[in-house]
Amino acid sequence: MKKTKIIKKTKSKTSAKKTKPWGGRFTEITNGLVEEFTASVPYDWRLYPYDIAGSIAHATMLARTGIITKNESRKIVKGLQDILREIVSGAFDFSIELEDIHMNIEDRLIRKIGPVGGKLHTARSRNDQVALDIRMYLRDEIAEIHELLGLLQNTVVGLAELHSDVVMPGYTHLQRAQPVLFGHHLLAYYEMFDRDRGRLVDCFRRVNVMPLGAGALAGTVLPIDRKFVARLLAFADVCENSIDAVSDRDFSIEFTAACAQIMMHLSRFAEELVIWSSSEFGFITIGDAFTTGSSIMPQKKNPDVAELTRGKTGRVYGSLTALLTIMKGLPLAYNRDMQEDKEPVFDAADTIRLTLSVFIEMLKNITVHRDAMRRAAEDGFITATDLADYLVQKGMPFRRAHEVVGSAVLLATNRGCGLRNVPLGEYRKLSSLISADVYDALSLEASVGRRTSYGGTAPSNLKKRLQALKKKMR
Ligand code: ARG
């Protein structure tokens, strides 16, 4: 759509009776501040494609069940299609006085096609209508985010393959722990994003249930056909209980929780990029197009995209907390508090989409400094576990081996050298099981290469995993 105009129309100032679809019992005009306070159209206008599609399905069902005539339904559907075009072209004036997207569209329909437009809201309430709209909106968002996560996974796999032989220090407590392949490290993120996609798929199953026909809360006396509407709108099922249908926002919470977890993963990845791109580490450089400068320090190149990824995680957590808090004290069924669900959900979805899109591009623009990674991995003690494993493979109990290696580390520290520079004679004083082959066992290649246990960092494992993933991607 071109532009969105949200305006305050000044209609009759005598009573709400004239200005509001619900004004029948009102004798006074709604207070201006109340109007501003209660309106959701400044943000829920974006539900219009779903609101209109839902209304078209509803009108079609009303004619099919004989609740309205085919001719009436045709007029309503045509009117709604025209309104859709008006909104898309930017010609539609949204009005605060009409509160929300639902009443804006309904009011316009009645103005366009006359009193027959008033039949659209038969056997329906805004309570089931809004639940329908959000569910339809979320189906699209989930599909899009799922797709973006797939692209991110492909990018991660590409990067892992390109640098599949690069060795880096693996960390625990951000202290050098054991050497690992950079590709193996990257594929850890592949797994996280895979679980994230799984959570979205799982969430989709519960989003994809049709609430319309619950009415305000109790169902309707009219002979509606909910399953028909569900089929028209491609829902897998209909909500079983009318009260639950209008009071449930679990699906929004689940979606936002899935988003929060995606952001948590992106944030950890972003944090590593920040660390790796620092001068202290120098493992990677992030391309100029994905970094920004400082207004005072000319030499600076800052990893702002990664930092904002980390920062925006807070926003999405905020949305989840807001939703949980909005819902926690609400008696059944619908309460107006629930209107506050939309902004957090929209913000979480918008934030995730933009973050994923830019993050993918940033990843494609990093340069990996394999020598710096290797130098860091050449830390003299990083293969200490390998020395212990060496002794274990020669029959020593692991706890004893741990002790022997501890003494070796102490000895090397005192000599100011690494484990590979301790003379064989010194090693043999610590254990007669150690022979000349120990030096090969302590090389980075041996350390990484021998970790062939399932899921371990060995190059042979990485190769197999990359092959399997590339087959899956095709
Ligand atoms: N704008 C409202 C919302 O988003 C729609 C439902 C209003 N229902 C009502 N009974 N006031 O929740």
Residues whose N, C-alpha, C, O or C-beta is under 5 A from the ligand:
A	BS01	LIG	S40 D100 R126 N127 V130 M338 Q339
